[in-house]
Amino acid sequence: MQLGDKKLIVQRASVGAKNANPSAIIQTLVTLQVPGLQTFQNTGMPTEVLCLLNMVMPEELVEDDEYEEILEDIREECCKYGSVRSIEIPRPVDGLEVPGCGKIFVEFVSASECQKAMQALTGRKFANRVVVTKYYDPDMYHRREF
């Protein structure tokens, strides 16, 4: 394209050599690095329980109205991917450290439904935060070991 006395050359961006064949570009795994979440790099084998991270802050769970609204939003979104059996969102308690506070746990009827939800929700934005997901051990979930 001619711009005055200069020529503008537009080309498709590619990784690697200047004249790389687009079909020869190798895709590389991108690791999402979230401070304090190093243990969640591996999503593990699918289970019925999905752990959602980086969605809520403990201070957003204090007020009952806000808590119920978040719970309903999560239920509504997760029901799109399967039957939700239960949802647990540990809430902060004054003066105590509550295990799992700030995490959201969603139990589906089957591991395949949980897998569909994970694929759809990972990387999505919720309240301007990028959602991080991980399968969670159902036995630990039922023992409320968050």
C-alpha positions, 0 to 999 in steps of 0.5 A: 500500500502506498502512503505518500512517498513511503510504501507500507507492507502488511503481513501476517504475524508468525512465530519463528522464521520470517517466511515460515509456513503457517501450517508448520508453526508448532503450538507451545503450552502457555503456563498461567502464572498466578502468585500463590497458586503454584500447586494448581499448574496441573489440572489432574484427572477429571472428577465430579468436583471443580475448584474455581480460583481467582473469582472472588475475594474474601471481602466479597463474601461477607455480606449475605446479599452479595454472597447469595448473588455470587452463589446464584451467578455461579449456579446459573453459569455452571448449570449450562454444562451439566447438573450441579449437585452442590456448590460450596463457597467458604466464607470468612469468619472474623478472627479465624482463618477459614480453609478455602476462603476465596475458592469456589467448589462446584460438584457436578453429577458426573466427571464428564459434565465437570470436564465440560464446565472446566473447558468452558470456564478456564480463562474466562473473566469474572469481575475483571479477574481471569478464572483458574480451574482445577479438578478437586478430590470428591472425598476431600470435598465431602469432608469439607477439607478445602 
